[in-house]
Amino acid sequence: MIRLGVLASGGGTNLQAILDACGARRIAAEVAVVVSNVPGAGALDRARKAGVATEVLPSKGITDREGYDLRLVEVLRAHRVDLVCLAGYMRLVTPAFLRAFGPTAEARGCPRVLNVHPGLLPSFPGLHAQRQCVEYGARFAGCTVHFVDEGTDTGPVIAQAIVPVLPEDGEEDLARRILEQEHRLYPQAIQWFAEGRLSVVGRRVAVAGARTAPPAAVANPQPEIG
């Protein structure tokens, strides 16, 4: 069973999905600690209700990003964390942080920092991906679980789920449907990691034994002629 360190800045719904999956033994992991850079974040309350250790490292006004991340590394190491999961964590991590949780033999050579993003990367990286999608007029949205690198949502993709954009969708409507898929996909990616089924070659992530999507194309709106 691997030990997770979850970093969160907000309400923590993805954290809750991970906690629920751990509690139901759907993933071979336990949340060892939840760390937030925002005092009073809802994710901290969720962790405490689940009996999980919490740490608060306020980031407001911090200009030394590497120094902050090295403190964060110390906290995570103190809790013997094997895998770091970003769950609505509103800070870019530094190279120093990524080196601390880089590939190891125990991790089968995979990076040890994951993130979930509410967009089909590489489209609409960064903040407000759902709003970007609606304003652009895209027909499909979705979510992406990926390894974290030094860029903004640029790490190798582990898995994606597609959500159609409906004609009446606003940002909140679309975000709600994407979030449902995030709650399914993120715990699954963690389980794949825990089982040692992930491997990375260049930018491609292989998931040993996973079922691939059928080769059928999907269109939105549906074509009326064929």
Backbone bond lengths (Angstrom), bond angles and torsions (degrees), N, CA, C in turn:
res aa  C-N    CA-C-N  psi(-1)  N-CA   C-N-CA  omega(-1)  CA-C   N-CA-C  phi
1 M - - - 1.463 - - 1.524 109.37 -
2 I 1.328 116.69 128.10 1.458 119.32 -178.92 1.528 110.61 -91.72
3 R 1.319 114.69 157.94 1.460 121.93 -178.90 1.527 108.59 -105.45
4 L 1.330 115.43 128.15 1.455 121.95 -176.55 1.521 111.07 -103.85
5 G 1.308 115.11 141.04 1.451 121.56 167.26 1.512 107.34 -114.17
6 V 1.318 117.28 120.08 1.469 121.66 -176.88 1.522 108.55 -106.12
7 L 1.334 115.60 128.18 1.458 122.18 176.37 1.518 108.32 -105.37
8 A 1.323 117.28 127.14 1.460 121.41 -175.72 1.517 110.12 -144.14
9 S 1.329 114.51 147.01 1.470 120.19 178.15 1.516 113.25 -116.40
10 G 1.347 117.31 -12.22 1.457 119.91 -171.81 1.510 113.65 -126.52
11 G 1.339 114.89 -139.50 1.459 121.32 -172.28 1.507 115.19 -71.04
12 G 1.336 117.64 -26.45 1.455 119.92 172.40 1.508 116.52 85.05
13 T 1.350 118.40 32.64 1.463 117.49 178.47 1.522 111.93 -69.22
14 N 1.328 118.28 -34.95 1.466 118.91 175.52 1.518 110.75 -69.69
15 L 1.321 117.26 -35.77 1.463 119.67 172.43 1.518 110.13 -57.50
16 Q 1.337 117.34 -44.56 1.456 120.59 -179.19 1.521 111.14 -61.72
17 A 1.339 116.93 -39.59 1.465 120.05 177.10 1.525 110.64 -61.52
18 I 1.324 117.16 -39.68 1.458 120.78 178.41 1.524 110.62 -68.28
19 L 1.332 117.03 -44.45 1.463 120.38 178.05 1.522 111.13 -59.54
20 D 1.332 116.72 -43.71 1.462 120.54 -179.78 1.521 111.05 -63.67
21 A 1.344 116.37 -41.68 1.463 120.27 -179.46 1.529 110.78 -66.53
22 C 1.329 116.82 -38.30 1.466 119.85 176.39 1.529 110.36 -64.66
23 G 1.335 115.96 -45.00 1.458 120.32 -178.72 1.510 113.17 -62.87
24 A 1.339 115.92 -33.68 1.467 120.84 -179.77 1.520 112.07 -87.70
25 R 1.330 117.80 2.21 1.462 123.91 -179.18 1.528 111.98 62.01
26 R 1.331 116.04 28.03 1.460 118.66 174.11 1.516 111.49 -80.09
27 I 1.315 116.72 -19.25 1.456 120.48 172.29 1.526 108.49 -129.61
28 A 1.320 115.21 143.17 1.467 121.18 -177.37 1.521 108.75 -85.50
29 A 1.324 115.71 67.96 1.457 121.54 -176.32 1.513 109.55 -154.08
30 E 1.318 114.74 163.10 1.455 121.84 170.94 1.515 108.36 -135.87
31 V 1.308 116.64 145.52 1.458 120.69 176.68 1.525 107.59 -82.43
32 A 1.316 115.86 112.53 1.460 120.46 -177.17 1.520 111.88 -82.65
33 V 1.337 116.80 -33.89 1.460 120.40 -178.42 1.517 109.14 -160.49
34 V 1.321 115.49 146.77 1.459 122.66 171.57 1.523 107.21 -116.08
35 V 1.323 115.92 125.55 1.460 121.39 -178.41 1.523 108.31 -117.40
36 S 1.328 115.67 132.77 1.463 120.10 177.20 1.518 110.10 -126.25
37 N 1.326 114.44 144.25 1.465 120.70 173.94 1.521 111.52 -90.29
38 V 1.349 116.61 -0.53 1.465 121.68 -177.17 1.531 108.94 -120.66
39 P 1.324 118.55 107.73 1.471 119.68 175.78 1.533 109.99 -58.02
40 G 1.309 116.56 134.45 1.458 120.11 179.84 1.503 114.52 86.00
41 A 1.323 119.10 4.60 1.463 121.05 177.94 1.525 110.32 -60.76
42 G 1.322 115.60 141.33 1.458 120.19 -179.34 1.511 113.33 -59.55
43 A 1.323 117.48 -28.50 1.465 120.61 179.20 1.518 111.49 -60.24
44 L 1.320 117.30 -33.23 1.468 120.24 179.35 1.526 110.97 -65.02
45 D 1.334 116.67 -40.68 1.467 120.07 177.83 1.522 110.78 -63.48
46 R 1.333 116.19 -41.72 1.472 119.24 178.90 1.530 110.62 -61.22
47 A 1.326 116.45 -42.02 1.459 119.82 -179.87 1.529 110.85 -64.14
48 R 1.324 116.32 -45.41 1.472 119.54 -177.95 1.524 110.95 -62.91
49 K 1.327 117.11 -39.57 1.464 120.12 178.31 1.524 111.47 -63.20
50 A 1.329 115.85 -28.86 1.466 120.47 179.45 1.526 112.04 -89.20
51 G 1.333 117.20 1.48 1.453 120.49 179.81 1.513 114.10 75.37
52 V 1.332 116.63 23.84 1.462 121.98 -178.23 1.530 109.60 -98.31
53 A 1.315 116.58 140.84 1.460 121.70 178.77 1.528 110.81 -62.01
54 T 1.307 116.98 143.94 1.464 122.09 178.48 1.524 110.45 -127.38
55 E 1.318 114.41 150.47 1.462 121.54 175.25 1.526 107.36 -138.48
56 V 1.324 116.48 142.53 1.462 121.88 177.41 1.528 108.45 -120.07
57 L 1.325 115.18 122.57 1.465 121.51 175.34 1.526 107.07 -123.65
58 P 1.323 118.18 89.39 1.470 120.10 -176.64 1.530 111.27 -58.73
59 S 1.319 115.76 136.19 1.462 120.70 -177.82 1.520 112.88 -110.06
60 K 1.324 117.78 -7.96 1.457 120.06 -177.84 1.522 109.93 -61.68
61 G 1.332 115.28 127.35 1.452 120.98 178.84 1.511 114.69 83.88
62 I 1.333 118.06 -4.14 1.463 121.41 -179.95 1.525 109.44 -76.62
63 T 1.299 117.24 126.40 1.468 121.59 177.96 1.527 112.51 -106.79
64 D 1.322 117.08 -22.85 1.463 120.96 178.51 1.526 108.57 -87.37
65 R 1.325 116.36 87.44 1.462 120.98 -174.71 1.521 111.70 -64.64
66 E 1.327 116.53 -41.18 1.462 118.68 -179.46 1.522 111.04 -66.83
67 G 1.328 117.14 -41.98 1.452 120.07 177.89 1.518 111.72 -60.47
68 Y 1.327 115.66 -41.11 1.468 120.07 177.74 1.524 109.63 -61.38
69 D 1.328 116.48 -46.98 1.461 119.62 -176.95 1.526 112.00 -66.50
70 L 1.303 117.88 -32.41 1.458 119.40 177.20 1.531 111.05 -67.17
71 R 1.322 117.05 -35.07 1.472 120.26 172.99 1.532 109.86 -64.35
72 L 1.326 115.83 -41.11 1.456 120.57 178.99 1.524 110.87 -62.95
73 V 1.314 116.94 -41.01 1.460 121.12 177.10 1.529 110.39 -59.88
74 E 1.330 116.97 -42.58 1.463 120.49 179.11 1.524 111.41 -59.13
75 V 1.333 115.89 -42.91 1.466 120.21 -179.99 1.527 110.32 -63.27
76 L 1.314 116.86 -46.72 1.462 120.50 -177.93 1.525 111.40 -65.60
77 R 1.310 116.31 -39.61 1.463 119.13 178.24 1.526 111.55 -67.02
78 A 1.318 116.33 -34.19 1.465 119.67 177.91 1.524 111.04 -62.15
79 H 1.328 116.12 -27.88 1.473 121.03 178.52 1.529 111.77 -96.93
80 R 1.332 116.43 10.29 1.470 122.71 174.34 1.534 112.31 55.50
81 V 1.314 114.96 49.03 1.460 121.46 -176.65 1.525 110.56 -78.31
82 D 1.335 116.09 133.60 1.466 122.23 176.52 1.525 112.22 -93.00
83 L 1.333 116.65 -36.68 1.463 122.24 -175.33 1.516 108.61 -137.66
84 V 1.333 116.47 133.77 1.463 121.76 178.13 1.521 108.39 -101.84
85 C 1.330 116.83 129.81 1.456 122.83 179.37 1.522 109.31 -117.76
86 L 1.325 116.66 116.85 1.455 120.76 174.65 1.522 107.75 -81.99
87 A 1.322 116.53 128.75 1.466 121.38 -177.01 1.528 108.19 -135.59
88 G 1.336 115.14 84.82 1.451 118.74 -175.38 1.515 111.94 70.90
89 Y 1.324 115.97 34.11 1.466 121.33 -179.93 1.519 107.79 -89.23
90 M 1.328 116.70 116.05 1.457 121.20 -168.51 1.525 113.03 -94.98
91 R 1.317 115.48 42.65 1.457 120.90 174.67 1.527 108.99 -139.42
92 L 1.330 116.03 144.03 1.453 120.14 171.27 1.526 108.23 -80.12
93 V 1.319 116.42 133.94 1.457 119.36 177.62 1.526 109.40 -85.02
94 T 1.320 115.75 152.89 1.456 121.93 -174.59 1.529 111.08 -91.58
95 P 1.337 116.59 164.89 1.466 119.26 174.92 1.519 113.09 -55.79
96 A 1.328 117.35 -34.75 1.470 120.09 178.89 1.524 110.66 -60.99
97 F 1.321 116.99 -40.74 1.465 120.92 178.13 1.524 110.13 -65.28
98 L 1.322 116.53 -45.46 1.461 120.53 -177.43 1.523 111.60 -65.20
99 R 1.328 117.17 -35.35 1.464 119.59 176.56 1.526 110.77 -64.41
100 A 1.330 116.06 -37.90 1.466 119.85 -179.33 1.519 111.77 -64.80
101 F 1.332 116.90 -28.77 1.464 120.91 -179.87 1.526 110.38 -120.70
102 G 1.314 114.52 41.93 1.454 120.84 177.60 1.512 111.89 -79.40
103 P 1.334 116.47 -177.23 1.466 120.88 -178.49 1.526 112.29 -60.72
104 T 1.309 115.17 143.07 1.467 122.45 175.00 1.518 108.72 -136.34
105 A 1.317 116.08 167.05 1.465 119.44 176.90 1.520 110.76 -62.35
106 E 1.349 116.35 -39.05 1.467 120.29 179.61 1.530 111.68 -64.38
107 A 1.322 116.41 -30.74 1.473 120.92 179.30 1.519 111.57 -90.98
108 R 1.340 116.93 13.83 1.458 122.44 178.86 1.527 112.01 56.99
109 G 1.317 116.67 32.71 1.448 121.05 177.03 1.509 114.96 78.91
110 C 1.329 118.31 5.76 1.469 121.22 179.43 1.526 110.50 -88.85
111 P 1.335 117.22 147.87 1.468 119.11 168.98 1.526 109.58 -57.03
112 R 1.323 116.03 157.08 1.469 119.69 -175.26 1.522 112.21 -116.62
113 V 1.320 116.04 33.88 1.463 121.85 174.38 1.522 108.04 -134.90
114 L 1.339 115.99 123.42 1.461 122.50 179.96 1.528 110.00 -115.41
115 N 1.322 114.84 156.92 1.471 121.02 174.35 1.516 108.43 -144.59
116 V 1.323 115.54 154.92 1.460 121.19 170.51 1.518 107.25 -120.27
117 H 1.341 115.54 133.97 1.464 121.90 -175.88 1.525 108.98 -123.98
118 P 1.346 118.64 136.78 1.468 121.31 -177.10 1.527 113.29 -83.48
119 G 1.311 115.86 51.89 1.461 121.45 177.63 1.517 109.29 -160.61
120 L 1.321 115.81 162.46 1.458 121.12 177.43 1.525 108.03 -89.25
121 L 1.307 115.23 87.37 1.459 119.81 -179.26 1.530 110.76 -61.18
122 P 1.334 117.00 144.64 1.460 127.54 13.77 1.534 115.18 -86.30
123 S 1.326 118.45 7.02 1.466 120.05 176.93 1.523 110.65 -74.49
124 F 1.318 116.21 140.08 1.462 124.44 171.42 1.532 113.68 55.39
125 P 1.335 117.01 57.60 1.461 119.62 173.67 1.523 110.60 -75.65
126 G 1.321 115.44 171.17 1.456 119.98 175.71 1.514 113.05 80.85
127 L 1.336 114.92 -157.77 1.458 121.44 -174.69 1.523 111.87 -75.65
128 H 1.338 115.40 153.22 1.464 123.79 171.15 1.535 111.75 56.45
129 A 1.325 115.95 47.50 1.461 119.91 -179.06 1.524 111.51 -61.01
130 Q 1.347 116.59 -37.37 1.464 119.06 -179.08 1.523 110.74 -65.59
131 R 1.329 116.51 -42.07 1.462 120.30 177.82 1.526 110.89 -63.86
132 Q 1.325 115.55 -42.77 1.463 119.13 177.63 1.524 110.74 -57.23
133 C 1.328 115.66 -43.35 1.460 121.26 -177.64 1.525 111.40 -63.41
134 V 1.337 116.35 -47.09 1.466 120.71 -179.17 1.526 110.02 -64.63
135 E 1.313 117.75 -45.29 1.454 120.72 -177.57 1.523 112.19 -67.09
136 Y 1.317 116.52 -30.74 1.463 120.18 178.80 1.521 111.94 -73.90
137 G 1.336 115.77 -24.39 1.460 119.96 -176.99 1.512 113.71 86.11
138 A 1.344 117.47 22.28 1.461 120.47 179.05 1.527 110.38 -65.74
139 R 1.306 116.06 149.68 1.469 121.45 -179.62 1.523 113.04 -90.66
140 F 1.330 116.34 -19.41 1.458 120.52 178.96 1.519 109.57 -130.37
141 A 1.311 114.99 143.80 1.463 123.03 172.74 1.523 106.55 -127.93
142 G 1.315 116.78 -163.94 1.453 119.05 177.69 1.511 111.00 156.64
143 C 1.326 115.20 -158.83 1.464 120.23 179.56 1.516 109.59 -140.77
144 T 1.319 114.90 159.39 1.465 122.50 -176.61 1.522 109.65 -136.11
145 V 1.318 116.44 128.73 1.463 121.17 168.05 1.522 107.00 -100.76
146 H 1.329 116.16 128.58 1.460 118.98 -174.89 1.520 110.89 -145.32
147 F 1.324 114.96 158.42 1.451 120.23 169.26 1.527 107.78 -71.16
148 V 1.312 116.37 151.10 1.464 121.46 -177.34 1.524 109.68 -97.02
149 D 1.334 115.06 133.16 1.457 120.31 171.77 1.525 108.67 -123.67
150 E 1.323 117.75 -162.41 1.458 120.70 -173.19 1.523 113.65 -78.87
151 G 1.314 118.01 -10.64 1.463 120.92 -179.35 1.515 112.20 -88.70
152 T 1.327 115.05 -177.62 1.466 121.42 176.21 1.516 109.07 -92.39
153 D 1.341 116.14 101.48 1.469 121.93 178.96 1.523 111.58 58.68
154 T 1.334 116.49 43.07 1.461 120.85 -177.10 1.521 113.39 -114.42
155 G 1.329 118.69 2.51 1.453 120.67 -175.85 1.518 112.74 -73.30
156 P 1.343 118.00 163.49 1.463 122.54 -178.96 1.529 112.72 -56.34
157 V 1.329 115.30 135.65 1.467 122.41 -175.47 1.523 110.79 -81.28
158 I 1.332 115.90 129.28 1.459 121.71 176.02 1.529 110.40 -91.67
159 A 1.328 117.21 -48.20 1.467 121.13 -177.10 1.522 109.49 -157.29
160 Q 1.329 115.40 152.58 1.456 121.40 176.61 1.522 110.08 -137.81
161 A 1.325 115.72 150.45 1.462 122.72 173.25 1.523 108.04 -125.54
162 I 1.323 115.96 138.87 1.465 122.10 -175.92 1.519 110.35 -101.68
163 V 1.330 115.50 135.57 1.464 122.58 176.80 1.524 107.42 -127.46
164 P 1.339 118.62 123.51 1.462 119.26 178.32 1.523 111.55 -69.57
165 V 1.316 115.65 146.18 1.459 121.18 174.58 1.528 107.40 -91.62
166 L 1.329 116.70 119.58 1.449 121.92 -177.52 1.531 110.33 -86.73
167 P 1.332 117.67 154.07 1.466 119.95 -176.62 1.521 113.70 -56.27
168 E 1.312 117.24 -33.41 1.467 120.76 -176.77 1.528 113.07 -90.81
169 D 1.317 117.73 2.98 1.459 120.34 -174.41 1.521 112.72 -67.20
170 G 1.332 115.16 132.75 1.449 122.35 162.23 1.518 108.15 -105.51
171 E 1.314 116.54 -178.66 1.455 120.26 -177.75 1.524 112.14 -58.64
172 E 1.329 117.92 -44.04 1.460 120.21 -175.83 1.524 111.76 -69.23
173 D 1.336 117.12 -39.49 1.465 120.27 178.82 1.526 110.30 -60.94
174 L 1.327 115.01 -48.26 1.461 119.74 -178.77 1.525 110.71 -65.15
175 A 1.317 116.97 -42.46 1.464 120.78 -179.30 1.525 111.32 -59.66
176 R 1.332 116.35 -38.59 1.465 119.84 -178.44 1.537 110.81 -64.50
177 R 1.320 116.93 -42.00 1.465 119.43 -178.86 1.530 111.41 -73.14
178 I 1.316 116.80 -35.30 1.465 119.46 175.97 1.523 109.90 -64.76
179 L 1.326 117.12 -41.13 1.462 120.92 -177.65 1.521 111.70 -60.23
180 E 1.328 117.08 -35.79 1.463 119.96 176.82 1.523 110.93 -58.41
181 Q 1.321 116.39 -39.27 1.467 120.39 179.64 1.534 111.13 -74.32
182 E 1.316 117.01 -35.54 1.462 119.59 175.71 1.531 110.46 -57.76
183 H 1.331 115.70 -42.43 1.463 120.62 -177.61 1.521 112.16 -65.92
184 R 1.325 117.49 -23.85 1.472 121.55 176.74 1.527 111.00 -86.45
185 L 1.325 115.40 -43.15 1.459 120.13 -169.67 1.526 113.07 -77.23
186 Y 1.334 116.63 -38.37 1.468 119.32 -174.72 1.532 111.86 -64.51
187 P 1.337 119.44 -50.81 1.469 118.17 177.24 1.532 112.67 -58.46
188 Q 1.346 116.59 -35.85 1.457 118.75 179.02 1.526 111.34 -63.39
189 A 1.324 117.42 -42.82 1.464 120.27 178.53 1.521 111.36 -63.22
190 I 1.327 116.64 -38.60 1.468 120.20 177.12 1.522 110.24 -62.74
191 Q 1.318 116.64 -41.13 1.465 120.05 179.15 1.523 110.97 -64.88
192 W 1.325 117.31 -41.39 1.468 119.54 176.34 1.526 110.59 -58.33
193 F 1.338 116.04 -42.14 1.462 119.87 177.66 1.527 109.74 -62.80
194 A 1.320 117.24 -47.55 1.466 121.45 -177.66 1.519 111.84 -60.76
195 E 1.314 116.58 -33.32 1.471 121.38 -179.78 1.522 112.71 -82.73
196 G 1.327 117.39 -3.84 1.452 120.10 -179.50 1.509 113.89 72.86
197 R 1.339 116.97 29.45 1.462 120.62 -175.07 1.535 113.51 -98.07
198 L 1.334 117.15 -1.96 1.457 120.01 -179.10 1.524 110.80 -99.00
199 S 1.328 114.79 141.78 1.460 121.34 172.72 1.518 108.26 -145.14
200 V 1.327 116.19 149.48 1.453 121.64 -175.78 1.524 109.35 -123.60
201 V 1.327 115.04 126.70 1.460 121.59 173.43 1.515 106.82 -127.40
202 G 1.318 116.69 109.43 1.461 119.71 -174.78 1.516 109.73 65.22
203 R 1.326 115.97 -121.28 1.466 120.72 177.70 1.523 112.31 -100.21
204 R 1.285 117.95 -0.94 1.463 120.43 -175.85 1.522 110.87 -97.86
205 V 1.334 114.69 131.79 1.459 121.17 177.13 1.521 108.24 -107.05
206 A 1.322 116.59 124.74 1.458 121.98 175.54 1.523 109.25 -98.21
207 V 1.336 115.39 141.09 1.462 121.70 176.96 1.524 106.82 -118.24
208 A 1.309 117.07 101.86 1.459 121.68 -174.73 1.519 111.21 -59.66
209 G 1.322 115.90 127.18 1.457 121.66 174.65 1.509 116.05 77.91
210 A 1.330 118.82 -0.16 1.461 120.37 -177.93 1.531 110.44 -77.41
211 R 1.320 115.57 147.26 1.464 120.38 175.28 1.524 109.44 -75.43
212 T 1.313 116.30 134.15 1.452 119.91 176.86 1.523 110.20 -90.43
213 A 1.324 115.98 158.60 1.466 120.25 178.93 1.519 109.93 -66.99
214 P 1.344 118.14 148.99 1.466 120.30 176.75 1.521 110.19 -62.45
215 P 1.329 117.74 152.71 1.468 120.82 -174.89 1.523 114.20 -77.35
216 A 1.322 118.15 7.32 1.462 120.50 -178.69 1.530 110.48 -71.51
217 A 1.319 116.71 140.34 1.462 121.62 176.79 1.524 110.04 -80.44
218 V 1.330 116.35 153.49 1.456 122.76 177.50 1.518 107.85 -123.02
219 A 1.337 116.69 133.29 1.461 120.74 -179.71 1.521 110.05 -124.51
220 N 1.318 116.78 146.78 1.457 122.75 178.78 1.531 108.58 -145.71
221 P 1.381 117.90 114.62 1.457 129.58 -0.43 1.536 111.74 -67.75
222 Q 1.313 115.32 167.35 1.444 120.54 -179.76 1.525 110.47 -71.96
223 P 1.360 119.51 133.32 1.467 121.39 176.43 1.514 111.27 -62.86
224 E 1.309 116.65 145.62 1.463 122.57 179.38 1.511 112.45 -101.96
225 I 1.339 117.03 -8.05 1.453 119.96 174.85 1.511 107.62 -126.98
226 G 1.315 117.45 152.87 1.448 119.25 -177.05 1.504 111.57 -138.64
